[in-house]
Amino acid sequence: MKKISSLLVLLALGVAPALASATTFHDVSLVDVGCSRKAAANPDTHTRDCAISCAKSGFGIFTADHQFLKFDTRGNREALEALKASHETDHIRVNVKGTVEGGTLKVSTLKLL
């Protein structure tokens, strides 16, 4: 009986991450982590050039409820590539999909608008 209970617990722990549902954020502001506090009041004024120059701090988004979610490594890489390919100067908006774990967004897709 103990073996069955242990097996069930292990299976439940293995399945739990798979059950975490992805969330899509539409038309949200993309900002580097280093400037996130000063850009919080009006993230649309944060510039593309600043975001690229501060890329080492990582990136994230401001959600509709003004919460800042940091990106994981993949999200940081995709955000930087998108910014470098963009000709926008400010008002940097994205659609991003991923799984929220704590204050981090594990990005599965990111599209610059």
URURFEN-V834338 format. One record per residue. OMEGA is omega as a letter, one per 40 degrees, with the letter a starting at -180 (999 if undefined). NEAR is the number of other C-alpha atoms within 12 Angstrom. Layout:
((OMEGA NEAR) (OMEGA NEAR))
This chain:
((i 7) (i 8) (i 9) (i 10) (i 11) (i 12) (i 13) (i 14) (i 14) (i 13) (i 14) (i 14) (i 14) (a 13) (a 12) (i 12) (a 14) (a 12) (i 11) (a 15) (i 16) (i 19) (i 20) (i 24) (a 31) (i 22) (a 22) (a 31) (i 41) (a 51) (i 46) (a 40) (a 32) (a 23) (a 31) (a 33) (a 19) (i 15) (a 28) (a 27) (i 16) (a 21) (i 32) (i 26) (i 24) (a 32) (i 28) (a 34) (i 23) (a 27) (i 39) (a 32) (i 21) (a 22) (a 30) (i 18) (a 23) (a 31) (i 44) (a 50) (i 50) (i 38) (i 28) (i 16) (i 12) (i 18) (i 23) (i 31) (i 36) (i 34) (i 38) (a 29) (i 21) (i 24) (i 34) (i 36) (a 26) (i 28) (a 41) (i 34) (a 20) (i 28) (a 35) (a 21) (a 17) (i 23) (i 15) (i 20) (i 19) (a 24) (a 26) (a 39) (a 33) (i 32) (a 28) (i 38) (i 26) (a 28) (i 27) (i 28) (a 18) (i 13) (a 17) (i 25) (i 35) (a 32) (i 33) (i 26) (i 27) (i 36) (i 28) (a 30) (999 22))
